[in-house]
């Protein structure tokens, strides 16, 4: 209870300080200076009272209570002084009354300095609550006399203010109300506290605050504090309506300034003119026998301008009731008529427009609406007039814009909610009232499109975020707007590090060329397959393939560019590796062309000479040798073609894999080998001769590195008689050739495919390099690994087959 009471006291102190400033601005007015003193004393008294209640030490309470008591006396005296000045009492009376009551303040001040005089019989110690009502405290005669002074001041001021209220309430209602509140507030609060509130502290200080605020309001609001009017204004000369005095002969004998401005030209005067010359329709006015007429509306032409006026005619009579003239009151209604004409035009447009239109008054109630609006909401004509706009309003889609535009859901009579866009504007209705007119557009289709676009946008954003390649979008200033996770993974910069900044991946030496390419894209050009180097966050370079396209807005204007960046580092590495292999193939081709072809030609010549004198048995051997030499010549030609014209196979054909393997086996030195086949594909798309050469090199490599110390002889081997087993089998997308020899160590598997590399002193080092070259020419991928028996296994993947193999026994079997 005490906490809330103290809080309100502090609020009262602050409020009194505010009204102190207002009273200070009117301190020169009657009652102004006393109100300054009043609010100052009230603020000090409220603050001291709050300290008195909340303090618990006796010395602090006593000091606060004494200050509050002095301030309370000053409040009452200043209030009475303000009331006397407010009611315009004689200054001598006011000074005497205030001076007499101020003796109380002198006594209260003396208490501070005379220890023998006290306001209270003090309790033994301080406690929460005012010292006045503390247990053990008593009131001295000095304090009782002080309270009597306050009562006298309050009673006198109340009597003065009530008299002022009775005298002035019919002139200034607001001021009179302030006077009445000021008079009754102290007594009302005192009685309420005594009989109803029953609170332990004195609440009359708040009544003084209410009374002071009321008196300050009256002081601040009105220029004069005298409720009696100072003088009466001149009615005719200063009235806004025009007045004419017309004698019985129809001549204008007087016209006030408003009438002159309304009816006369710049250089004319109305006095002396006939009234029918000024008002052409005067004779047609419906004037009663007594000369009185109702308000009539006329259209006049004054100085070439059309004006509309309303006029009323009132007769003048003498003491014998004889007509001596007429008073004509004219009111300019030109603006109102023009407004009505505009409203009529608006109504015509309103009724003819094809879009739904409505008009609301200042209370958001329907004034009218057109037929399209009635069709939209599914109601009959005028059934919504007087209803609030909320009756047809669903959930608001967007907040109203500054120009009055907003999106709403308009609820129809069937309960359907139609998305609409509403453009509203302020208008002035008939009678000068304000209102709003709204134009409604059904945007259902637009909302559907926006929803579809939102879904599409979300999908595109998902694709961009999930794309395995880097996607970067720039605006026209080359500022990054999109940077997907793949770009972060490729370049190292996070999205929050680059969005809104210039793209950071361009090396300094490429900035000019990159700017030129970006400018071309902004002009509408598309780039594809452009290869370049870009920079990572750590400073390293990465080979990329870049495709770029312009970004256009709904109007078709280019607003930026989007680039898809693909990491081609591995491809570039392979290209460099292939270039190196091509160089080695060129070396190999040169060896074949120059170092092998000549001995072959010599051998062929000697065989031809030997065949002339040889017997039939020897001639058969010579014929076989010549055939072998011819095959070697053919292989040389194919190898030269592969090295010099490229390694792609231009026209592959279905080749029987098993038969080709057997053909290569018979041409290789396989006497020390055993062959096996494990369900390989029946046919593959390949070049038969090159595939046979691939098998022959693999078989020869297995024999050379998997044989015993004995040297195998050339020619067909006898199955089961060798020391190494060579197997042809199938993989999920190709075939393999494996052996059970010593195998190839993992650290040498890349080296063995290089030209010239061999672990055999007698080997050429070209066998496996040719195998890899032939595989790449077919588009196959070669992988070297371990076989199931611990030897080497060469797997060929990416092989195209003509017919899938049928299910057969998976067991190993000889061919």
ZAMARGU-4260 file (C-alpha; in steps of 0.2 Angstrom, whole numbers, plus 5000, padded with zeros to 4 digits):
<rodrens>
0) 5000/5000/5000 | 5014/5012/5005 | 5024/5008/4989 | 5010/5013/4978 | 5006/5028/4988
5) 5024/5034/4987 | 5024/5031/4968 | 5009/5041/4965 | 5017/5055/4975 | 5032/5055/4964
10) 5021/5055/4949 | 5012/5070/4956 | 5028/5079/4959 | 5033/5077/4941 | 5016/5082/4934
15) 5017/5098/4945 | 5034/5102/4938 | 5026/5101/4920 | 5012/5112/4925 | 5024/5124/4933
20) 5032/5127/4916 | 5015/5130/4908 | 5010/5142/4922 | 5027/5151/4920 | 5023/5155/4902
25) 5007/5164/4908 | 5014/5172/4923 | 5010/5189/4917 | 4991/5185/4916 | 4980/5187/4931
30) 4982/5172/4942 | 4998/5166/4933 | 5011/5170/4946 | 5001/5162/4961 | 4999/5146/4950
35) 5018/5146/4948 | 5020/5147/4967 | 5006/5134/4969 | 5014/5121/4957 | 5032/5124/4964
40) 5025/5121/4982 | 5015/5106/4977 | 5030/5098/4969 | 5041/5101/4984 | 5027/5095/4996
45) 5023/5079/4986 | 5042/5075/4986 | 5044/5078/5004 | 5028/5068/5008 | 5036/5054/4999
50) 5052/5055/5008 | 5042/5056/5025 | 5033/5040/5021 | 5047/5030/5014 | 5061/5035/5027
55) 5063/5025/5043 | 5075/5036/5053 | 5066/5049/5064 | 5078/5064/5059 | 5075/5061/5041
60) 5056/5059/5043 | 5055/5075/5054 | 5064/5086/5041 | 5054/5079/5027 | 5038/5082/5037
65) 5042/5100/5041 | 5046/5104/5023 | 5030/5096/5017 | 5020/5106/5030 | 5027/5122/5025
70) 5024/5117/5006 | 5006/5113/5011 | 5003/5130/5018 | 5011/5138/5003 | 4999/5127/4992
75) 4983/5133/5001 | 4988/5151/5001 | 4994/5152/4983 | 4978/5143/4978 | 4967/5156/4987
80) 4977/5170/4979 | 4975/5162/4961 | 4956/5160/4964 | 4954/5179/4969 | 4964/5185/4954
85) 4955/5173/4943 | 4939/5180/4948 | 4945/5198/4946 | 4944/5203/4965 | 4951/5219/4970
90) 4970/5219/4972 | 4969/5226/4989 | 4957/5213/4996 | 4968/5200/4988 | 4984/5206/4996
95) 4976/5208/5013 | 4970/5190/5013 | 4986/5182/5007 | 4996/5193/5019 | 4986/5188/5034
100) 4987/5169/5029 | 5005/5170/5026 | 5008/5173/5045 | 5006/5154/5046 | 5020/5151/5034
105) 5031/5163/5045 | 5027/5152/5060 | 5031/5136/5051 | 5048/5143/5045 | 5052/5148/5063
110) 5049/5130/5069 | 5065/5126/5060 | 5076/5138/5070 | 5067/5138/5087 | 5069/5121/5096
115) 5057/5126/5109 | 5043/5126/5096 | 5037/5110/5088 | 5024/5104/5076 | 5023/5086/5083
120) 5026/5076/5099 | 5039/5064/5092 | 5038/5045/5093 | 5053/5036/5101 | 5059/5030/5083
125) 5056/5032/5065 | 5045/5019/5055 | 5038/5017/5038 | 5023/5029/5035 | 5020/5047/5038
130) 5026/5055/5054 | 5009/5063/5057 | 5001/5046/5059 | 5015/5036/5066 | 5012/5027/5083
135) 5016/5038/5097 | 5016/5054/5088 | 5005/5069/5093 | 5000/5085/5085 | 5004/5102/5094
140) 4993/5117/5095 | 5005/5125/5081 | 5001/5111/5069 | 4982/5112/5073 | 4983/5131/5070
145) 4991/5128/5053 | 4978/5115/5048 | 4965/5129/5053 | 4973/5141/5041 | 4973/5128/5027
150) 4954/5125/5030 | 4950/5144/5030 | 4960/5146/5014 | 4952/5131/5006 | 4934/5137/5011
155) 4937/5155/5005 | 4944/5149/4988 | 4930/5137/4986 | 4917/5151/4989 | 4925/5162/4976
160) 4927/5149/4963 | 4909/5143/4965 | 4903/5161/4963 | 4913/5163/4948 | 4906/5147/4940
165) 4888/5153/4943 | 4892/5169/4935 | 4901/5163/4920 | 4895/5146/4915 | 4884/5152/4901
170) 4898/5161/4893 | 4913/5150/4894 | 4908/5132/4896 | 4925/5124/4896 | 4932/5138/4908
175) 4917/5136/4919 | 4920/5117/4920 | 4938/5120/4925 | 4933/5132/4939 | 4920/5120/4946
180) 4933/5106/4946 | 4945/5117/4955 | 4932/5122/4968 | 4926/5105/4972 | 4941/5094/4970
185) 4949/5097/4988 | 4932/5093/4997 | 4927/5079/4986 | 4944/5070/4989 | 4943/5074/5008
190) 4926/5067/5010 | 4930/5051/4999 | 4945/5047/5010 | 4935/5050/5026 | 4920/5039/5022
195) 4925/5027/5008 | 4944/5024/5005 | 4950/5022/5023 | 4968/5024/5019 | 4981/5027/5032
200) 4989/5043/5024 | 4982/5060/5019 | 4976/5060/5000 | 4971/5078/5000 | 4987/5082/4992
205) 4981/5074/4976 | 4965/5085/4977 | 4976/5100/4977 | 4985/5093/4962 | 4969/5091/4952
210) 4962/5108/4957 | 4979/5116/4952 | 4979/5107/4935 | 4961/5113/4932 | 4965/5131/4936
215) 4981/5131/4925 | 4971/5123/4911 | 4959/5138/4912 | 4973/5150/4914 | 4982/5143/4899
220) 4968/5140/4887 | 4959/5157/4888 | 4966/5174/4883 | 4956/5183/4896 | 4952/5177/4914
225) 4937/5188/4915 | 4922/5178/4910 | 4911/5193/4906 | 4914/5198/4887 | 4923/5214/4885
230) 4913/5220/4871 | 4901/5215/4857 | 4908/5213/4840 | 4899/5223/4826 | 4887/5211/4818
235) 4884/5217/4801 | 4901/5224/4796 | 4911/5209/4802 | 4899/5194/4798 | 4905/5182/4785
240) 4889/5182/4775 | 4884/5197/4764 | 4870/5208/4769 | 4860/5221/4759 | 4848/5233/4765
245) 4835/5236/4751 | 4822/5250/4753 | 4804/5249/4747 | 4809/5255/4730 | 4820/5241/4727
250) 4836/5252/4729 | 4851/5245/4739 | 4854/5258/4753 | 4868/5248/4762 | 4880/5233/4758
255) 4893/5226/4770 | 4910/5222/4764 | 4906/5203/4761 | 4891/5208/4750 | 4902/5220/4740
260) 4916/5206/4738 | 4902/5194/4732 | 4891/5204/4720 | 4901/5219/4714 | 4916/5220/4702
265) 4933/5228/4707 | 4928/5246/4702 | 4909/5245/4707 | 4899/5248/4722 | 4882/5241/4726
270) 4875/5256/4736 | 4862/5265/4725 | 4860/5251/4712 | 4843/5243/4710 | 4842/5226/4718
275) 4835/5217/4702 | 4851/5224/4692 | 4862/5215/4705 | 4851/5200/4707 | 4842/5197/4690
280) 4830/5184/4697 | 4824/5196/4711 | 4807/5197/4704 | 4805/5178/4703 | 4809/5175/4721
285) 4795/5168/4731 | 4793/5182/4744 | 4778/5180/4756 | 4765/5194/4759 | 4774/5199/4775
290) 4790/5201/4764 | 4799/5185/4772 | 4806/5172/4760 | 4815/5155/4763 | 4833/5152/4758
295) 4834/5151/4739 | 4848/5146/4728 | 4853/5157/4713 | 4867/5157/4700 | 4874/5174/4696
300) 4887/5180/4684 | 4899/5193/4692 | 4913/5200/4682 | 4912/5186/4670 | 4913/5172/4683
305) 4899/5161/4688 | 4894/5161/4707 | 4881/5152/4717 | 4873/5160/4732 | 4860/5156/4744
310) 4849/5171/4750 | 4836/5175/4763 | 4825/5190/4763 | 4818/5197/4780 | 4807/5213/4780
315) 4810/5229/4791 | 4795/5237/4798 | 4792/5253/4808 | 4783/5255/4824 | 4766/5255/4815
320) 4771/5238/4806 | 4773/5247/4790 | 4786/5240/4778 | 4801/5251/4776 | 4814/5239/4768
325) 4821/5222/4767 | 4837/5214/4774 | 4845/5202/4761 | 4857/5189/4768 | 4868/5181/4755
330) 4879/5166/4757 | 4892/5161/4744 | 4890/5143/4740 | 4901/5142/4724 | 4913/5130/4731
335) 4900/5119/4738 | 4891/5119/4721 | 4907/5115/4712 | 4910/5101/4724 | 4893/5094/4720
340) 4896/5095/4702 | 4912/5086/4704 | 4903/5073/4714 | 4890/5071/4700 | 4904/5069/4688
345) 4912/5056/4699 | 4896/5047/4701 | 4894/5046/4682 | 4912/5039/4681 | 4909/5028/4697
350) 4893/5020/4689 | 4902/5017/4672 | 4918/5010/4677 | 4920/4991/4675 | 4931/4988/4690
355) 4923/4986/4707 | 4923/5003/4716 | 4917/5007/4734 | 4916/5023/4744 | 4918/5023/4763
360) 4915/5037/4776 | 4927/5043/4789 | 4921/5028/4800 | 4925/5015/4787 | 4906/5012/4783
365) 4900/5009/4766 | 4892/5025/4758 | 4890/5017/4741 | 4897/5005/4729 | 4895/5000/4710
370) 4887/4985/4702 | 4904/4976/4699 | 4908/4977/4718 | 4891/4970/4722 | 4894/4955/4710
375) 4912/4952/4717 | 4905/4951/4735 | 4889/4942/4730 | 4877/4955/4738 | 4862/4965/4731
380) 4862/4984/4728 | 4864/4995/4744 | 4863/4980/4756 | 4880/4985/4763 | 4877/5003/4765
385) 4880/5008/4783 | 4890/4992/4786 | 4908/4993/4790 | 4921/4988/4777 | 4927/4973/4789
390) 4911/4964/4785 | 4918/4959/4768 | 4936/4959/4773 | 4946/4943/4775 | 4964/4942/4781
395) 4975/4956/4776 | 4988/4950/4764 | 5000/4965/4765 | 5001/4981/4776 | 4994/4996/4767
400) 5006/5006/4757 | 5010/5025/4758 | 5000/5027/4742 | 4985/5018/4749 | 4988/5002/4740
405) 4986/4985/4749 | 4981/4967/4746 | 4966/4960/4754 | 4956/4944/4754 | 4938/4950/4750
410) 4925/4938/4758 | 4910/4934/4747 | 4893/4930/4752 | 4897/4911/4749 | 4912/4912/4761
415) 4925/4911/4748 | 4940/4923/4750 | 4946/4931/4734 | 4963/4939/4734 | 4961/4957/4728
420) 4972/4972/4726 | 4964/4988/4733 | 4970/5006/4728 | 4962/5018/4740 | 4962/5037/4741
425) 4955/5051/4752 | 4940/5061/4745 | 4928/5074/4752 | 4910/5069/4753 | 4895/5079/4751
430) 4893/5090/4767 | 4912/5092/4769 | 4915/5075/4777 | 4930/5065/4773 | 4930/5048/4766
435) 4939/5036/4755 | 4936/5028/4738 | 4944/5011/4734 | 4946/5002/4717 | 4947/4983/4718
440) 4956/4972/4707 | 4954/4953/4707 | 4972/4946/4708 | 4968/4928/4709 | 4977/4923/4693
445) 4992/4934/4698 | 4992/4925/4715 | 4992/4908/4706 | 5006/4914/4695 | 5016/4921/4710
450) 5013/4904/4719 | 5020/4894/4704 | 5034/4906/4702 | 5038/4904/4721 | 5038/4885/4719
455) 5049/4886/4704 | 5061/4898/4712 | 5062/4887/4727 | 5066/4872/4716 | 5079/4882/4707
460) 5087/4888/4723 | 5087/4870/4729 | 5095/4865/4712 | 5108/4879/4714 | 5112/4874/4732
465) 5113/4855/4728 | 5122/4857/4711 | 5139/4848/4711 | 5147/4862/4700 | 5150/4880/4706
470) 5137/4892/4701 | 5140/4911/4703 | 5128/4925/4699 | 5134/4943/4697 | 5124/4960/4695
475) 5128/4972/4682 | 5142/4979/4693 | 5150/4962/4694 | 5145/4961/4713 | 5142/4943/4719
480) 5123/4939/4722 | 5123/4920/4722 | 5137/4909/4728 | 5132/4891/4730 | 5141/4877/4742
485) 5150/4870/4727 | 5158/4887/4724 | 5164/4887/4742 | 5171/4869/4740 | 5180/4874/4724
490) 5187/4891/4729 | 5187/4891/4748 | 5177/4907/4751 | 5161/4905/4761 | 5145/4914/4754
495) 5145/4927/4768 | 5162/4932/4763 | 5159/4936/4745 | 5140/4941/4744 | 5139/4959/4740
500) 5157/4961/4735 | 5167/4960/4719 | 5170/4942/4714 | 5187/4937/4721 | 5193/4922/4710
505) 5199/4932/4695 | 5218/4933/4695 | 5225/4950/4692 | 5232/4946/4675 | 5215/4941/4669
510) 5204/4955/4676 | 5204/4965/4660 | 5199/4950/4649 | 5186/4944/4662 | 5178/4962/4662
515) 5177/4961/4643 | 5168/4944/4644 | 5156/4950/4657 | 5152/4965/4647 | 5148/4954/4632
520) 5137/4943/4643 | 5127/4959/4649 | 5125/4963/4630 | 5115/4947/4628 | 5129/4935/4622
525) 5131/4917/4629 | 5148/4909/4633 | 5151/4891/4633 | 5166/4880/4636 | 5178/4894/4640
530) 5193/4887/4648 | 5203/4897/4660 | 5213/4898/4677 | 5204/4905/4693 | 5211/4908/4710
535) 5207/4899/4726 | 5207/4908/4743 | 5223/4900/4748 | 5231/4907/4732 | 5232/4891/4722
540) 5226/4891/4704 | 5212/4879/4697 | 5209/4875/4679 | 5190/4877/4675 | 5178/4877/4661
545) 5166/4892/4662 | 5149/4894/4654 | 5140/4911/4656 | 5123/4918/4652 | 5114/4934/4655
550) 5100/4936/4668 | 5085/4946/4663 | 5070/4953/4673 | 5052/4952/4668 | 5054/4966/4655
555) 5068/4957/4646 | 5082/4969/4652 | 5098/4961/4657 | 5101/4963/4676 | 5116/4952/4678
560) 5125/4936/4673 | 5126/4918/4680 | 5141/4907/4677 | 5143/4888/4679 | 5161/4884/4683
565) 5167/4866/4681 | 5183/4860/4689 | 5193/4852/4674 | 5210/4850/4684 | 5209/4831/4682
570) 5205/4832/4663 | 5219/4844/4660 | 5231/4832/4669 | 5225/4818/4658 | 5227/4829/4643
575) 5245/4833/4648 | 5248/4815/4651 | 5240/4810/4634 | 5251/4823/4626 | 5266/4815/4634
580) 5260/4798/4629 | 5258/4804/4611 | 5276/4810/4611 | 5281/4793/4616 | 5270/4785/4603
585) 5278/4796/4590 | 5295/4789/4596 | 5288/4772/4595 | 5281/4774/4578 | 5298/4781/4572
590) 5306/4765/4579 | 5294/4754/4570 | 5295/4764/4554 | 5314/4765/4553 | 5321/4751/4563
595) 5309/4737/4561 | 5302/4739/4543 | 5320/4737/4535 | 5324/4720/4543 | 5307/4714/4539
600) 5310/4718/4521 | 5327/4710/4521 | 5319/4694/4529 | 5305/4694/4516 | 5318/4695/4502
605) 5328/4681/4509 | 5313/4670/4511 | 5308/4673/4493 | 5325/4668/4487 | 5325/4653/4498
610) 5308/4647/4492 | 5315/4646/4474 | 5327/4631/4478 | 5318/4624/4493 | 5309/4607/4494
615) 5290/4606/4497 | 5292/4603/4516 | 5304/4618/4518 | 5293/4628/4507 | 5278/4626/4519
620) 5288/4633/4533 | 5294/4647/4522 | 5276/4651/4518 | 5271/4651/4536 | 5286/4663/4540
625) 5281/4674/4526 | 5263/4675/4533 | 5270/4680/4550 | 5281/4693/4542 | 5265/4700/4532
630) 5256/4700/4549 | 5270/4710/4557 | 5269/4722/4542 | 5251/4724/4545 | 5253/4728/4564
635) 5266/4741/4560 | 5254/4749/4548 | 5240/4750/4561 | 5252/4756/4574 | 5258/4770/4563
640) 5241/4775/4559 | 5236/4775/4578 | 5251/4786/4582 | 5250/4798/4568 | 5232/4800/4565
645) 5225/4799/4583 | 5220/4785/4594 | 5201/4786/4592 | 5192/4771/4584 | 5181/4779/4570
650) 5171/4764/4565 | 5170/4750/4578 | 5161/4734/4574 | 5154/4720/4584 | 5169/4708/4587
655) 5168/4690/4595 | 5178/4693/4611 | 5182/4674/4614 | 5187/4671/4596 | 5199/4686/4595
660) 5207/4681/4612 | 5210/4663/4604 | 5217/4671/4589 | 5229/4682/4599 | 5234/4667/4610
665) 5239/4657/4594 | 5250/4671/4588 | 5259/4673/4605 | 5272/4662/4612 | 5261/4653/4624
670) 5269/4636/4626 | 5273/4640/4644 | 5255/4646/4648 | 5237/4640/4651 | 5222/4649/4645
675) 5205/4650/4654 | 5189/4659/4650 | 5176/4664/4663 | 5160/4670/4654 | 5166/4685/4645
680) 5154/4696/4634 | 5150/4687/4617 | 5153/4703/4607 | 5160/4720/4610 | 5161/4735/4599
685) 5179/4737/4594 | 5192/4736/4580 | 5196/4718/4578 | 5215/4720/4574 | 5218/4732/4588
690) 5208/4721/4600 | 5219/4706/4595 | 5235/4716/4597 | 5229/4721/4615 | 5226/4703/4619
695) 5242/4698/4612 | 5252/4711/4622 | 5243/4705/4638 | 5247/4687/4635 | 5265/4690/4630
700) 5267/4701/4646 | 5260/4687/4657 | 5271/4674/4649 | 5287/4684/4650 | 5284/4689/4668
705) 5276/4674/4674 | 5287/4660/4666 | 5301/4649/4674 | 5319/4651/4669 | 5315/4642/4653
710) 5312/4653/4638 | 5295/4649/4629 | 5296/4645/4611 | 5286/4655/4598 | 5270/4648/4591
715) 5254/4640/4598 | 5255/4633/4615 | 5248/4617/4621 | 5234/4619/4633 | 5239/4613/4651
720) 5257/4613/4647 | 5263/4630/4654 | 5268/4637/4670 | 5256/4652/4670 | 5237/4653/4669
725) 5229/4667/4659 | 5211/4670/4661 | 5198/4680/4651 | 5183/4685/4661 | 5168/4697/4662
730) 5165/4712/4673 | 5149/4722/4676 | 5153/4734/4662 | 5167/4726/4652 | 5180/4712/4653
735) 5197/4708/4661 | 5213/4698/4658 | 5221/4690/4673 | 5236/4679/4677 | 5242/4669/4692
740) 5260/4676/4690 | 5270/4686/4703 | 5259/4702/4700 | 5263/4720/4699 | 5268/4730/4715
745) 5255/4744/4718 | 5269/4757/4717 | 5273/4751/4699 | 5256/4750/4692 | 5256/4767/4684
750) 5274/4765/4678 | 5271/4749/4669 | 5259/4758/4657 | 5272/4771/4652 | 5281/4768/4635
755) 5299/4761/4637 | 5296/4755/4655 | 5301/4737/4657 | 5308/4726/4671 | 5315/4714/4659
760) 5332/4718/4651 | 5327/4710/4635 | 5310/4719/4635 | 5305/4734/4624 | 5294/4742/4637
765) 5280/4746/4624 | 5269/4731/4627 | 5257/4738/4641 | 5259/4756/4634 | 5251/4749/4618
770) 5238/4740/4628 | 5233/4757/4637 | 5233/4766/4620 | 5222/4754/4612 | 5210/4754/4627
775) 5209/4773/4627 | 5206/4773/4608 | 5191/4763/4611 | 5185/4774/4625 | 5188/4761/4638
780) 5196/4764/4655 | 5210/4752/4660 | 5213/4748/4679 | 5228/4737/4685 | 5225/4727/4701
785) 5228/4710/4709 | 5220/4694/4702 | 5211/4682/4714 | 5227/4670/4712 | 5239/4684/4717
790) 5245/4689/4699 | 5241/4704/4689 | 5223/4708/4683 | 5219/4721/4669 | 5201/4727/4670
795) 5193/4736/4655 | 5177/4746/4659 | 5165/4756/4649 | 5165/4743/4636 | 5150/4743/4624
800) 5142/4726/4620 | 5131/4721/4605 | 5122/4707/4614 | 5122/4704/4633 | 5129/4688/4638
805) 5117/4674/4643 | 5117/4665/4659 | 5130/4652/4659 | 5140/4641/4672 | 5151/4653/4682
810) 5164/4639/4684 | 5181/4641/4675 | 5183/4630/4660 | 5195/4628/4646 | 5192/4634/4628
</rodrens>
